[in-house]
Amino acid sequence: MDADELQEKLEANGELMVAVADFGQPLELHLHDTEIDDESVRLELTDGVLTFDVDAVAGAWQHTHSLADLGLE
């Protein structure tokens, strides 16, 4: 996955889930807290900043919520 593709998906959806090789769980990216350049992704968290290589992103998909996710089914 390249930086342009990630940026396009993030802008199209406003938020994006990514699977990163270095982490055991997917990460949630938002337009307001994520910067993507040619080589890295920078994610601002409430208690710090997480930076990882674009090359480490194994997959990305639209993040959605359902009624079941919220316990409202």
Buried (B, 14 or more C-beta within 10 A) or exposed (E): BEBEEBBEBBEEBEBBBBBBEEEEEBBEBBEEBBBBEEEBBEBEEEEEEBEBEBEBBEEBEEBEEEEEEEEEE
